[in-house]
Amino acid sequence: STEYFDSAALGAKKLTALLNAEKKQCPKEWVILAGFSQGSQAITQALAQTDTPQRLAGAILAGNPDHYPGQN
């Protein structure tokens, strides 16, 4: 169903907005993210849309539907 993918995309959009707002408010802040399944998919998509990986201290992504073999 497209509802799942729409929801993951909405989560990514909201997380991107939150990360960008936090960056403006606390530019030296490090970020740690965690997600399971759809949550990890939203995190993966959000990180691809921001420069947050430069400030990413760590991430735990379990059951990520966007993961592919050999990906680090």
mmCIF file as Biopython writes it, N, C-alpha, C and O atoms, coordinates in Angstrom:
data_model
#
loop_
_atom_site.group_PDB
_atom_site.id
_atom_site.type_symbol
_atom_site.label_atom_id
_atom_site.label_alt_id
_atom_site.label_comp_id
_atom_site.label_asym_id
_atom_site.label_entity_id
_atom_site.label_seq_id
_atom_site.pdbx_PDB_ins_code
_atom_site.Cartn_x
_atom_site.Cartn_y
_atom_site.Cartn_z
_atom_site.occupancy
_atom_site.B_iso_or_equiv
_atom_site.auth_seq_id
_atom_site.auth_asym_id
_atom_site.pdbx_PDB_model_num
ATOM 1   N N  . SER A ? 1  ? 0.833  -1.185 0.000  1.0 0.0 1  A 1 
ATOM 2   C CA . SER A ? 1  ? 0.000  0.000  0.000  1.0 0.0 1  A 1 
ATOM 3   C C  . SER A ? 1  ? 0.875  1.245  0.000  1.0 0.0 1  A 1 
ATOM 4   O O  . SER A ? 1  ? 1.965  1.246  0.571  1.0 0.0 1  A 1 
ATOM 5   N N  . THR A ? 2  ? 0.408  2.277  -0.625 1.0 0.0 2  A 1 
ATOM 6   C CA . THR A ? 2  ? 1.173  3.528  -0.664 1.0 0.0 2  A 1 
ATOM 7   C C  . THR A ? 2  ? 1.132  4.249  0.678  1.0 0.0 2  A 1 
ATOM 8   O O  . THR A ? 2  ? 1.945  5.138  0.933  1.0 0.0 2  A 1 
ATOM 9   N N  . GLU A ? 3  ? 0.188  3.869  1.536  1.0 0.0 3  A 1 
ATOM 10  C CA . GLU A ? 3  ? 0.080  4.508  2.852  1.0 0.0 3  A 1 
ATOM 11  C C  . GLU A ? 3  ? 1.379  4.337  3.647  1.0 0.0 3  A 1 
ATOM 12  O O  . GLU A ? 3  ? 1.834  5.275  4.302  1.0 0.0 3  A 1 
ATOM 13  N N  . TYR A ? 4  ? 1.972  3.148  3.590  1.0 0.0 4  A 1 
ATOM 14  C CA . TYR A ? 4  ? 3.226  2.889  4.299  1.0 0.0 4  A 1 
ATOM 15  C C  . TYR A ? 4  ? 4.321  3.828  3.800  1.0 0.0 4  A 1 
ATOM 16  O O  . TYR A ? 4  ? 4.991  4.484  4.597  1.0 0.0 4  A 1 
ATOM 17  N N  . PHE A ? 5  ? 4.499  3.892  2.491  1.0 0.0 5  A 1 
ATOM 18  C CA . PHE A ? 5  ? 5.565  4.711  1.913  1.0 0.0 5  A 1 
ATOM 19  C C  . PHE A ? 5  ? 5.307  6.203  2.133  1.0 0.0 5  A 1 
ATOM 20  O O  . PHE A ? 5  ? 6.239  6.972  2.370  1.0 0.0 5  A 1 
ATOM 21  N N  . ASP A ? 6  ? 4.045  6.603  2.053  1.0 0.0 6  A 1 
ATOM 22  C CA . ASP A ? 6  ? 3.704  8.001  2.340  1.0 0.0 6  A 1 
ATOM 23  C C  . ASP A ? 6  ? 4.035  8.351  3.787  1.0 0.0 6  A 1 
ATOM 24  O O  . ASP A ? 6  ? 4.529  9.441  4.076  1.0 0.0 6  A 1 
ATOM 25  N N  . SER A ? 7  ? 3.758  7.420  4.687  1.0 0.0 7  A 1 
ATOM 26  C CA . SER A ? 7  ? 4.031  7.641  6.102  1.0 0.0 7  A 1 
ATOM 27  C C  . SER A ? 7  ? 5.533  7.725  6.368  1.0 0.0 7  A 1 
ATOM 28  O O  . SER A ? 7  ? 5.976  8.574  7.141  1.0 0.0 7  A 1 
ATOM 29  N N  . ALA A ? 8  ? 6.317  6.853  5.735  1.0 0.0 8  A 1 
ATOM 30  C CA . ALA A ? 8  ? 7.778  6.900  5.891  1.0 0.0 8  A 1 
ATOM 31  C C  . ALA A ? 8  ? 8.324  8.217  5.341  1.0 0.0 8  A 1 
ATOM 32  O O  . ALA A ? 8  ? 9.206  8.828  5.944  1.0 0.0 8  A 1 
ATOM 33  N N  . ALA A ? 9  ? 7.804  8.647  4.211  1.0 0.0 9  A 1 
ATOM 34  C CA . ALA A ? 9  ? 8.248  9.915  3.616  1.0 0.0 9  A 1 
ATOM 35  C C  . ALA A ? 9  ? 7.873  11.096 4.508  1.0 0.0 9  A 1 
ATOM 36  O O  . ALA A ? 9  ? 8.649  12.043 4.640  1.0 0.0 9  A 1 
ATOM 37  N N  . LEU A ? 10 ? 6.698  11.047 5.116  1.0 0.0 10 A 1 
ATOM 38  C CA . LEU A ? 10 ? 6.280  12.110 6.028  1.0 0.0 10 A 1 
ATOM 39  C C  . LEU A ? 10 ? 7.188  12.134 7.261  1.0 0.0 10 A 1 
ATOM 40  O O  . LEU A ? 10 ? 7.575  13.203 7.733  1.0 0.0 10 A 1 
ATOM 41  N N  . GLY A ? 11 ? 7.523  10.949 7.777  1.0 0.0 11 A 1 
ATOM 42  C CA . GLY A ? 11 ? 8.449  10.875 8.910  1.0 0.0 11 A 1 
ATOM 43  C C  . GLY A ? 11 ? 9.799  11.462 8.561  1.0 0.0 11 A 1 
ATOM 44  O O  . GLY A ? 11 ? 10.395 12.179 9.366  1.0 0.0 11 A 1 
ATOM 45  N N  . ALA A ? 12 ? 10.287 11.165 7.365  1.0 0.0 12 A 1 
ATOM 46  C CA . ALA A ? 12 ? 11.572 11.714 6.914  1.0 0.0 12 A 1 
ATOM 47  C C  . ALA A ? 12 ? 11.497 13.232 6.797  1.0 0.0 12 A 1 
ATOM 48  O O  . ALA A ? 12 ? 12.431 13.937 7.180  1.0 0.0 12 A 1 
ATOM 49  N N  . LYS A ? 13 ? 10.392 13.729 6.269  1.0 0.0 13 A 1 
ATOM 50  C CA . LYS A ? 13 ? 10.216 15.179 6.118  1.0 0.0 13 A 1 
ATOM 51  C C  . LYS A ? 13 ? 10.196 15.871 7.481  1.0 0.0 13 A 1 
ATOM 52  O O  . LYS A ? 13 ? 10.827 16.912 7.663  1.0 0.0 13 A 1 
ATOM 53  N N  . LYS A ? 14 ? 9.470  15.291 8.433  1.0 0.0 14 A 1 
ATOM 54  C CA . LYS A ? 14 ? 9.394  15.877 9.775  1.0 0.0 14 A 1 
ATOM 55  C C  . LYS A ? 14 ? 10.746 15.813 10.482 1.0 0.0 14 A 1 
ATOM 56  O O  . LYS A ? 14 ? 11.143 16.769 11.149 1.0 0.0 14 A 1 
ATOM 57  N N  . LEU A ? 15 ? 11.449 14.700 10.339 1.0 0.0 15 A 1 
ATOM 58  C CA . LEU A ? 15 ? 12.767 14.576 10.960 1.0 0.0 15 A 1 
ATOM 59  C C  . LEU A ? 15 ? 13.749 15.558 10.332 1.0 0.0 15 A 1 
ATOM 60  O O  . LEU A ? 15 ? 14.548 16.166 11.044 1.0 0.0 15 A 1 
ATOM 61  N N  . THR A ? 16 ? 13.704 15.722 9.022  1.0 0.0 16 A 1 
ATOM 62  C CA . THR A ? 16 ? 14.570 16.687 8.346  1.0 0.0 16 A 1 
ATOM 63  C C  . THR A ? 16 ? 14.327 18.094 8.883  1.0 0.0 16 A 1 
ATOM 64  O O  . THR A ? 16 ? 15.275 18.828 9.162  1.0 0.0 16 A 1 
ATOM 65  N N  . ALA A ? 17 ? 13.065 18.465 9.027  1.0 0.0 17 A 1 
ATOM 66  C CA . ALA A ? 17 ? 12.727 19.792 9.563  1.0 0.0 17 A 1 
ATOM 67  C C  . ALA A ? 17 ? 13.233 19.944 10.994 1.0 0.0 17 A 1 
ATOM 68  O O  . ALA A ? 17 ? 13.764 20.994 11.357 1.0 0.0 17 A 1 
ATOM 69  N N  . LEU A ? 18 ? 13.073 18.908 11.800 1.0 0.0 18 A 1 
ATOM 70  C CA . LEU A ? 18 ? 13.537 18.950 13.185 1.0 0.0 18 A 1 
ATOM 71  C C  . LEU A ? 18 ? 15.056 19.074 13.251 1.0 0.0 18 A 1 
ATOM 72  O O  . LEU A ? 18 ? 15.583 19.872 14.027 1.0 0.0 18 A 1 
ATOM 73  N N  . LEU A ? 19 ? 15.753 18.292 12.444 1.0 0.0 19 A 1 
ATOM 74  C CA . LEU A ? 19 ? 17.220 18.347 12.442 1.0 0.0 19 A 1 
ATOM 75  C C  . LEU A ? 19 ? 17.723 19.714 11.986 1.0 0.0 19 A 1 
ATOM 76  O O  . LEU A ? 19 ? 18.682 20.242 12.547 1.0 0.0 19 A 1 
ATOM 77  N N  . ASN A ? 20 ? 17.084 20.280 10.980 1.0 0.0 20 A 1 
ATOM 78  C CA . ASN A ? 20 ? 17.485 21.609 10.500 1.0 0.0 20 A 1 
ATOM 79  C C  . ASN A ? 20 ? 17.217 22.683 11.553 1.0 0.0 20 A 1 
ATOM 80  O O  . ASN A ? 20 ? 18.022 23.598 11.726 1.0 0.0 20 A 1 
ATOM 81  N N  . ALA A ? 21 ? 16.097 22.575 12.250 1.0 0.0 21 A 1 
ATOM 82  C CA . ALA A ? 21 ? 15.776 23.540 13.309 1.0 0.0 21 A 1 
ATOM 83  C C  . ALA A ? 21 ? 16.772 23.426 14.460 1.0 0.0 21 A 1 
ATOM 84  O O  . ALA A ? 21 ? 17.223 24.437 14.998 1.0 0.0 21 A 1 
ATOM 85  N N  . GLU A ? 22 ? 17.112 22.198 14.836 1.0 0.0 22 A 1 
ATOM 86  C CA . GLU A ? 22 ? 18.084 21.986 15.914 1.0 0.0 22 A 1 
ATOM 87  C C  . GLU A ? 22 ? 19.461 22.507 15.518 1.0 0.0 22 A 1 
ATOM 88  O O  . GLU A ? 22 ? 20.196 23.042 16.348 1.0 0.0 22 A 1 
ATOM 89  N N  . LYS A ? 23 ? 19.801 22.347 14.246 1.0 0.0 23 A 1 
ATOM 90  C CA . LYS A ? 23 ? 21.099 22.834 13.769 1.0 0.0 23 A 1 
ATOM 91  C C  . LYS A ? 23 ? 21.186 24.349 13.909 1.0 0.0 23 A 1 
ATOM 92  O O  . LYS A ? 23 ? 22.229 24.881 14.289 1.0 0.0 23 A 1 
ATOM 93  N N  . LYS A ? 24 ? 20.093 25.043 13.604 1.0 0.0 24 A 1 
ATOM 94  C CA . LYS A ? 24 ? 20.080 26.506 13.735 1.0 0.0 24 A 1 
ATOM 95  C C  . LYS A ? 24 ? 20.161 26.926 15.197 1.0 0.0 24 A 1 
ATOM 96  O O  . LYS A ? 24 ? 20.859 27.880 15.542 1.0 0.0 24 A 1 
ATOM 97  N N  . GLN A ? 25 ? 19.442 26.208 16.048 1.0 0.0 25 A 1 
ATOM 98  C CA . GLN A ? 25 ? 19.391 26.570 17.460 1.0 0.0 25 A 1 
ATOM 99  C C  . GLN A ? 25 ? 20.676 26.181 18.192 1.0 0.0 25 A 1 
ATOM 100 O O  . GLN A ? 25 ? 21.158 26.932 19.040 1.0 0.0 25 A 1 
ATOM 101 N N  . CYS A ? 26 ? 21.225 25.024 17.871 1.0 0.0 26 A 1 
ATOM 102 C CA . CYS A ? 26 ? 22.429 24.514 18.549 1.0 0.0 26 A 1 
ATOM 103 C C  . CYS A ? 26 ? 23.401 23.987 17.489 1.0 0.0 26 A 1 
ATOM 104 O O  . CYS A ? 26 ? 23.490 22.774 17.298 1.0 0.0 26 A 1 
ATOM 105 N N  . PRO A ? 27 ? 24.132 24.867 16.797 1.0 0.0 27 A 1 
ATOM 106 C CA . PRO A ? 27 ? 24.952 24.457 15.660 1.0 0.0 27 A 1 
ATOM 107 C C  . PRO A ? 27 ? 26.084 23.485 15.994 1.0 0.0 27 A 1 
ATOM 108 O O  . PRO A ? 27 ? 26.583 22.802 15.100 1.0 0.0 27 A 1 
ATOM 109 N N  . LYS A ? 28 ? 26.493 23.410 17.239 1.0 0.0 28 A 1 
ATOM 110 C CA . LYS A ? 28 ? 27.580 22.497 17.607 1.0 0.0 28 A 1 
ATOM 111 C C  . LYS A ? 28 ? 27.071 21.195 18.219 1.0 0.0 28 A 1 
ATOM 112 O O  . LYS A ? 28 ? 27.861 20.362 18.664 1.0 0.0 28 A 1 
ATOM 113 N N  . GLU A ? 29 ? 25.781 21.027 18.238 1.0 0.0 29 A 1 
ATOM 114 C CA . GLU A ? 29 ? 25.161 19.846 18.831 1.0 0.0 29 A 1 
ATOM 115 C C  . GLU A ? 29 ? 25.405 18.605 17.968 1.0 0.0 29 A 1 
ATOM 116 O O  . GLU A ? 29 ? 25.324 18.661 16.741 1.0 0.0 29 A 1 
ATOM 117 N N  . TRP A ? 30 ? 25.703 17.492 18.631 1.0 0.0 30 A 1 
ATOM 118 C CA . TRP A ? 30 ? 25.833 16.203 17.956 1.0 0.0 30 A 1 
ATOM 119 C C  . TRP A ? 30 ? 24.504 15.468 18.067 1.0 0.0 30 A 1 
ATOM 120 O O  . TRP A ? 30 ? 23.751 15.673 19.019 1.0 0.0 30 A 1 
ATOM 121 N N  . VAL A ? 31 ? 24.223 14.616 17.095 1.0 0.0 31 A 1 
ATOM 122 C CA . VAL A ? 31 ? 22.937 13.938 17.022 1.0 0.0 31 A 1 
ATOM 123 C C  . VAL A ? 31 ? 23.138 12.428 17.090 1.0 0.0 31 A 1 
ATOM 124 O O  . VAL A ? 31 ? 24.050 11.884 16.468 1.0 0.0 31 A 1 
ATOM 125 N N  . ILE A ? 32 ? 22.275 11.759 17.853 1.0 0.0 32 A 1 
ATOM 126 C CA . ILE A ? 32 ? 22.208 10.300 17.879 1.0 0.0 32 A 1 
ATOM 127 C C  . ILE A ? 32 ? 20.773 9.930  17.519 1.0 0.0 32 A 1 
ATOM 128 O O  . ILE A ? 32 ? 19.828 10.448 18.113 1.0 0.0 32 A 1 
ATOM 129 N N  . LEU A ? 33 ? 20.612 9.038  16.553 1.0 0.0 33 A 1 
ATOM 130 C CA . LEU A ? 33 ? 19.284 8.645  16.086 1.0 0.0 33 A 1 
ATOM 131 C C  . LEU A ? 33 ? 19.110 7.135  16.208 1.0 0.0 33 A 1 
ATOM 132 O O  . LEU A ? 33 ? 20.080 6.383  16.114 1.0 0.0 33 A 1 
ATOM 133 N N  . ALA A ? 34 ? 17.881 6.699  16.417 1.0 0.0 34 A 1 
ATOM 134 C CA . ALA A ? 34 ? 17.564 5.271  16.466 1.0 0.0 34 A 1 
ATOM 135 C C  . ALA A ? 34 ? 16.191 5.057  15.850 1.0 0.0 34 A 1 
ATOM 136 O O  . ALA A ? 34 ? 15.272 5.851  16.050 1.0 0.0 34 A 1 
ATOM 137 N N  . GLY A ? 35 ? 16.070 3.970  15.097 1.0 0.0 35 A 1 
ATOM 138 C CA . GLY A ? 35 ? 14.781 3.659  14.500 1.0 0.0 35 A 1 
ATOM 139 C C  . GLY A ? 35 ? 14.672 2.183  14.191 1.0 0.0 35 A 1 
ATOM 140 O O  . GLY A ? 35 ? 15.675 1.499  13.991 1.0 0.0 35 A 1 
ATOM 141 N N  . PHE A ? 36 ? 13.452 1.704  14.155 1.0 0.0 36 A 1 
ATOM 142 C CA . PHE A ? 36 ? 13.176 0.312  13.820 1.0 0.0 36 A 1 
ATOM 143 C C  . PHE A ? 36 ? 12.212 0.272  12.644 1.0 0.0 36 A 1 
ATOM 144 O O  . PHE A ? 36 ? 11.201 0.974  12.638 1.0 0.0 36 A 1 
ATOM 145 N N  . SER A ? 37 ? 12.521 -0.541 11.659 1.0 0.0 37 A 1 
ATOM 146 C CA . SER A ? 37 ? 11.685 -0.758 10.491 1.0 0.0 37 A 1 
ATOM 147 C C  . SER A ? 37 ? 11.355 0.561  9.786  1.0 0.0 37 A 1 
ATOM 148 O O  . SER A ? 37 ? 12.248 1.198  9.228  1.0 0.0 37 A 1 
ATOM 149 N N  . GLN A ? 38 ? 10.110 0.969  9.806  1.0 0.0 38 A 1 
ATOM 150 C CA . GLN A ? 38 ? 9.714  2.194  9.114  1.0 0.0 38 A 1 
ATOM 151 C C  . GLN A ? 38 ? 10.443 3.412  9.681  1.0 0.0 38 A 1 
ATOM 152 O O  . GLN A ? 38 ? 10.758 4.347  8.944  1.0 0.0 38 A 1 
ATOM 153 N N  . GLY A ? 39 ? 10.707 3.403  10.979 1.0 0.0 39 A 1 
ATOM 154 C CA . GLY A ? 39 ? 11.455 4.502  11.597 1.0 0.0 39 A 1 
ATOM 155 C C  . GLY A ? 39 ? 12.869 4.592  11.069 1.0 0.0 39 A 1 
ATOM 156 O O  . GLY A ? 39 ? 13.380 5.687  10.833 1.0 0.0 39 A 1 
ATOM 157 N N  . SER A ? 40 ? 13.512 3.436  10.880 1.0 0.0 40 A 1 
ATOM 158 C CA . SER A ? 40 ? 14.869 3.465  10.334 1.0 0.0 40 A 1 
ATOM 159 C C  . SER A ? 40 ? 14.863 3.870  8.865  1.0 0.0 40 A 1 
ATOM 160 O O  . SER A ? 40 ? 15.811 4.490  8.382  1.0 0.0 40 A 1 
ATOM 161 N N  . GLN A ? 41 ? 13.805 3.523  8.166  1.0 0.0 41 A 1 
ATOM 162 C CA . GLN A ? 41 ? 13.669 3.955  6.774  1.0 0.0 41 A 1 
ATOM 163 C C  . GLN A ? 41 ? 13.519 5.475  6.709  1.0 0.0 41 A 1 
ATOM 164 O O  . GLN A ? 41 ? 14.123 6.121  5.852  1.0 0.0 41 A 1 
ATOM 165 N N  . ALA A ? 42 ? 12.729 6.040  7.594  1.0 0.0 42 A 1 
ATOM 166 C CA . ALA A ? 42 ? 12.552 7.499  7.637  1.0 0.0 42 A 1 
ATOM 167 C C  . ALA A ? 42 ? 13.868 8.192  7.974  1.0 0.0 42 A 1 
ATOM 168 O O  . ALA A ? 42 ? 14.185 9.231  7.396  1.0 0.0 42 A 1 
ATOM 169 N N  . ILE A ? 43 ? 14.637 7.627  8.905  1.0 0.0 43 A 1 
ATOM 170 C CA . ILE A ? 43 ? 15.937 8.200  9.262  1.0 0.0 43 A 1 
ATOM 171 C C  . ILE A ? 43 ? 16.877 8.167  8.061  1.0 0.0 43 A 1 
ATOM 172 O O  . ILE A ? 43 ? 17.544 9.160  7.772  1.0 0.0 43 A 1 
ATOM 173 N N  . THR A ? 44 ? 16.937 7.040  7.362  1.0 0.0 44 A 1 
ATOM 174 C CA . THR A ? 44 ? 17.797 6.914  6.186  1.0 0.0 44 A 1 
ATOM 175 C C  . THR A ? 44 ? 17.453 7.981  5.151  1.0 0.0 44 A 1 
ATOM 176 O O  . THR A ? 44 ? 18.342 8.629  4.600  1.0 0.0 44 A 1 
ATOM 177 N N  . GLN A ? 45 ? 16.169 8.159  4.893  1.0 0.0 45 A 1 
ATOM 178 C CA . GLN A ? 45 ? 15.731 9.149  3.909  1.0 0.0 45 A 1 
ATOM 179 C C  . GLN A ? 45 ? 16.028 10.571 4.380  1.0 0.0 45 A 1 
ATOM 180 O O  . GLN A ? 45 ? 16.439 11.413 3.582  1.0 0.0 45 A 1 
ATOM 181 N N  . ALA A ? 46 ? 15.823 10.842 5.661  1.0 0.0 46 A 1 
ATOM 182 C CA . ALA A ? 46 ? 16.078 12.185 6.195  1.0 0.0 46 A 1 
ATOM 183 C C  . ALA A ? 46 ? 17.560 12.525 6.124  1.0 0.0 46 A 1 
ATOM 184 O O  . ALA A ? 46 ? 17.922 13.642 5.756  1.0 0.0 46 A 1 
ATOM 185 N N  . LEU A ? 47 ? 18.415 11.579 6.469  1.0 0.0 47 A 1 
ATOM 186 C CA . LEU A ? 47 ? 19.856 11.844 6.444  1.0 0.0 47 A 1 
ATOM 187 C C  . LEU A ? 47 ? 20.356 12.113 5.031  1.0 0.0 47 A 1 
ATOM 188 O O  . LEU A ? 47 ? 21.336 12.833 4.840  1.0 0.0 47 A 1 
ATOM 189 N N  . ALA A ? 48 ? 19.687 11.538 4.048  1.0 0.0 48 A 1 
ATOM 190 C CA . ALA A ? 48 ? 20.067 11.773 2.656  1.0 0.0 48 A 1 
ATOM 191 C C  . ALA A ? 48 ? 19.685 13.185 2.198  1.0 0.0 48 A 1 
ATOM 192 O O  . ALA A ? 48 ? 20.178 13.661 1.176  1.0 0.0 48 A 1 
ATOM 193 N N  . GLN A ? 49 ? 18.806 13.851 2.956  1.0 0.0 49 A 1 
ATOM 194 C CA . GLN A ? 49 ? 18.308 15.168 2.559  1.0 0.0 49 A 1 
ATOM 195 C C  . GLN A ? 49 ? 18.912 16.315 3.367  1.0 0.0 49 A 1 
ATOM 196 O O  . GLN A ? 49 ? 18.546 17.470 3.151  1.0 0.0 49 A 1 
ATOM 197 N N  . THR A ? 50 ? 19.820 16.026 4.282  1.0 0.0 50 A 1 
ATOM 198 C CA . THR A ? 50 ? 20.392 17.073 5.135  1.0 0.0 50 A 1 
ATOM 199 C C  . THR A ? 50 ? 21.904 16.909 5.216  1.0 0.0 50 A 1 
ATOM 200 O O  . THR A ? 50 ? 22.462 15.927 4.725  1.0 0.0 50 A 1 
ATOM 201 N N  . ASP A ? 51 ? 22.558 17.880 5.842  1.0 0.0 51 A 1 
ATOM 202 C CA . ASP A ? 51 ? 23.990 17.732 6.107  1.0 0.0 51 A 1 
ATOM 203 C C  . ASP A ? 51 ? 24.226 17.211 7.524  1.0 0.0 51 A 1 
ATOM 204 O O  . ASP A ? 51 ? 25.340 17.288 8.042  1.0 0.0 51 A 1 
ATOM 205 N N  . THR A ? 52 ? 23.182 16.685 8.140  1.0 0.0 52 A 1 
ATOM 206 C CA . THR A ? 52 ? 23.276 16.139 9.497  1.0 0.0 52 A 1 
ATOM 207 C C  . THR A ? 52 ? 24.342 15.062 9.641  1.0 0.0 52 A 1 
ATOM 208 O O  . THR A ? 52 ? 24.956 14.977 10.705 1.0 0.0 52 A 1 
ATOM 209 N N  . PRO A ? 53 ? 24.600 14.226 8.620  1.0 0.0 53 A 1 
ATOM 210 C CA . PRO A ? 53 ? 25.646 13.217 8.820  1.0 0.0 53 A 1 
ATOM 211 C C  . PRO A ? 53 ? 26.975 13.805 9.296  1.0 0.0 53 A 1 
ATOM 212 O O  . PRO A ? 53 ? 27.757 13.107 9.942  1.0 0.0 53 A 1 
ATOM 213 N N  . GLN A ? 54 ? 27.239 15.060 8.991  1.0 0.0 54 A 1 
ATOM 214 C CA . GLN A ? 54 ? 28.462 15.702 9.480  1.0 0.0 54 A 1 
ATOM 215 C C  . GLN A ? 54 ? 28.402 15.897 10.986 1.0 0.0 54 A 1 
ATOM 216 O O  . GLN A ? 54 ? 29.442 16.052 11.626 1.0 0.0 54 A 1 
ATOM 217 N N  . ARG A ? 55 ? 27.208 15.893 11.564 1.0 0.0 55 A 1 
ATOM 218 C CA . ARG A ? 55 ? 27.029 16.093 13.001 1.0 0.0 55 A 1 
ATOM 219 C C  . ARG A ? 55 ? 26.456 14.846 13.666 1.0 0.0 55 A 1 
ATOM 220 O O  . ARG A ? 55 ? 25.984 14.914 14.801 1.0 0.0 55 A 1 
ATOM 221 N N  . LEU A ? 56 ? 26.491 13.722 12.984 1.0 0.0 56 A 1 
ATOM 222 C CA . LEU A ? 56 ? 25.905 12.486 13.485 1.0 0.0 56 A 1 
ATOM 223 C C  . LEU A ? 56 ? 26.905 11.741 14.358 1.0 0.0 56 A 1 
ATOM 224 O O  . LEU A ? 56 ? 27.950 11.300 13.879 1.0 0.0 56 A 1 
ATOM 225 N N  . ALA A ? 57 ? 26.580 11.604 15.641 1.0 0.0 57 A 1 
ATOM 226 C CA . ALA A ? 57 ? 27.449 10.881 16.571 1.0 0.0 57 A 1 
ATOM 227 C C  . ALA A ? 57 ? 27.202 9.382  16.484 1.0 0.0 57 A 1 
ATOM 228 O O  . ALA A ? 57 ? 28.093 8.588  16.784 1.0 0.0 57 A 1 
ATOM 229 N N  . GLY A ? 58 ? 26.006 8.993  16.078 1.0 0.0 58 A 1 
ATOM 230 C CA . GLY A ? 58 ? 25.692 7.582  15.957 1.0 0.0 58 A 1 
ATOM 231 C C  . GLY A ? 58 ? 24.259 7.366  15.516 1.0 0.0 58 A 1 
ATOM 232 O O  . GLY A ? 58 ? 23.410 8.249  15.636 1.0 0.0 58 A 1 
ATOM 233 N N  . ALA A ? 59 ? 24.009 6.168  15.002 1.0 0.0 59 A 1 
ATOM 234 C CA . ALA A ? 59 ? 22.656 5.798  14.595 1.0 0.0 59 A 1 
ATOM 235 C C  . ALA A ? 59 ? 22.489 4.297  14.760 1.0 0.0 59 A 1 
ATOM 236 O O  . ALA A ? 59 ? 23.397 3.521  14.461 1.0 0.0 59 A 1 
ATOM 237 N N  . ILE A ? 60 ? 21.332 3.902  15.234 1.0 0.0 60 A 1 
ATOM 238 C CA . ILE A ? 60 ? 20.971 2.492  15.331 1.0 0.0 60 A 1 
ATOM 239 C C  . ILE A ? 60 ? 19.756 2.308  14.439 1.0 0.0 60 A 1 
ATOM 240 O O  . ILE A ? 60 ? 18.687 2.857  14.704 1.0 0.0 60 A 1 
ATOM 241 N N  . LEU A ? 61 ? 19.932 1.535  13.387 1.0 0.0 61 A 1 
ATOM 242 C CA . LEU A ? 61 ? 18.855 1.303  12.428 1.0 0.0 61 A 1 
ATOM 243 C C  . LEU A ? 61 ? 18.611 -0.197 12.352 1.0 0.0 61 A 1 
ATOM 244 O O  . LEU A ? 61 ? 19.401 -0.924 11.749 1.0 0.0 61 A 1 
ATOM 245 N N  . ALA A ? 62 ? 17.541 -0.659 12.949 1.0 0.0 62 A 1 
ATOM 246 C CA . ALA A ? 62 ? 17.217 -2.084 12.973 1.0 0.0 62 A 1 
ATOM 247 C C  . ALA A ? 62 ? 16.052 -2.370 12.029 1.0 0.0 62 A 1 
ATOM 248 O O  . ALA A ? 62 ? 15.071 -1.627 11.994 1.0 0.0 62 A 1 
ATOM 249 N N  . GLY A ? 63 ? 16.171 -3.443 11.274 1.0 0.0 63 A 1 
ATOM 250 C CA . GLY A ? 63 ? 15.095 -3.829 10.376 1.0 0.0 63 A 1 
ATOM 251 C C  . GLY A ? 63 ? 14.809 -2.797 9.306  1.0 0.0 63 A 1 
ATOM 252 O O  . GLY A ? 63 ? 13.654 -2.572 8.946  1.0 0.0 63 A 1 
ATOM 253 N N  . ASN A ? 64 ? 15.862 -2.167 8.792  1.0 0.0 64 A 1 
ATOM 254 C CA . ASN A ? 64 ? 15.709 -1.078 7.824  1.0 0.0 64 A 1 
ATOM 255 C C  . ASN A ? 64 ? 15.346 -1.615 6.434  1.0 0.0 64 A 1 
ATOM 256 O O  . ASN A ? 64 ? 16.158 -2.305 5.818  1.0 0.0 64 A 1 
ATOM 257 N N  . PRO A ? 65 ? 14.148 -1.315 5.931  1.0 0.0 65 A 1 
ATOM 258 C CA . PRO A ? 65 ? 13.763 -1.770 4.602  1.0 0.0 65 A 1 
ATOM 259 C C  . PRO A ? 65 ? 14.625 -1.178 3.485  1.0 0.0 65 A 1 
ATOM 260 O O  . PRO A ? 65 ? 14.674 -1.738 2.390  1.0 0.0 65 A 1 
ATOM 261 N N  . ASP A ? 66 ? 15.303 -0.061 3.740  1.0 0.0 66 A 1 
ATOM 262 C CA . ASP A ? 66 ? 16.159 0.558  2.728  1.0 0.0 66 A 1 
ATOM 263 C C  . ASP A ? 66 ? 17.575 -0.014 2.723  1.0 0.0 66 A 1 
ATOM 264 O O  . ASP A ? 66 ? 18.389 0.374  1.885  1.0 0.0 66 A 1 
ATOM 265 N N  . HIS A ? 67 ? 17.882 -0.927 3.638  1.0 0.0 67 A 1 
ATOM 266 C CA . HIS A ? 67 ? 19.225 -1.510 3.699  1.0 0.0 67 A 1 
ATOM 267 C C  . HIS A ? 67 ? 19.408 -2.488 2.539  1.0 0.0 67 A 1 
ATOM 268 O O  . HIS A ? 67 ? 18.480 -3.201 2.157  1.0 0.0 67 A 1 
ATOM 269 N N  . TYR A ? 68 ? 20.602 -2.508 1.995  1.0 0.0 68 A 1 
ATOM 270 C CA . TYR A ? 68 ? 20.917 -3.489 0.966  1.0 0.0 68 A 1 
ATOM 271 C C  . TYR A ? 68 ? 22.211 -4.196 1.354  1.0 0.0 68 A 1 
ATOM 272 O O  . TYR A ? 68 ? 23.035 -3.616 2.061  1.0 0.0 68 A 1 
ATOM 273 N N  . PRO A ? 69 ? 22.410 -5.444 0.905  1.0 0.0 69 A 1 
ATOM 274 C CA . PRO A ? 69 ? 23.590 -6.216 1.291  1.0 0.0 69 A 1 
ATOM 275 C C  . PRO A ? 69 ? 24.884 -5.469 0.978  1.0 0.0 69 A 1 
ATOM 276 O O  . PRO A ? 69 ? 25.041 -4.894 -0.099 1.0 0.0 69 A 1 
ATOM 277 N N  . GLY A ? 70 ? 25.803 -5.489 1.938  1.0 0.0 70 A 1 
ATOM 278 C CA . GLY A ? 70 ? 27.094 -4.841 1.763  1.0 0.0 70 A 1 
ATOM 279 C C  . GLY A ? 70 ? 27.114 -3.384 2.172  1.0 0.0 70 A 1 
ATOM 280 O O  . GLY A ? 70 ? 28.173 -2.757 2.183  1.0 0.0 70 A 1 
ATOM 281 N N  . GLN A ? 71 ? 25.958 -2.836 2.507  1.0 0.0 71 A 1 
ATOM 282 C CA . GLN A ? 71 ? 25.877 -1.426 2.913  1.0 0.0 71 A 1 
ATOM 283 C C  . GLN A ? 71 ? 26.398 -1.277 4.331  1.0 0.0 71 A 1 
ATOM 284 O O  . GLN A ? 71 ? 26.107 -2.104 5.196  1.0 0.0 71 A 1 
ATOM 285 N N  . ASN A ? 72 ? 27.175 -0.215 4.574  1.0 0.0 72 A 1 
ATOM 286 C CA . ASN A ? 72 ? 27.669 0.061  5.925  1.0 0.0 72 A 1 
ATOM 287 C C  . ASN A ? 72 ? 26.790 1.054  6.607  1.0 0.0 72 A 1 
ATOM 288 O O  . ASN A ? 72 ? 27.042 1.416  7.757  1.0 0.0 72 A 1 
#
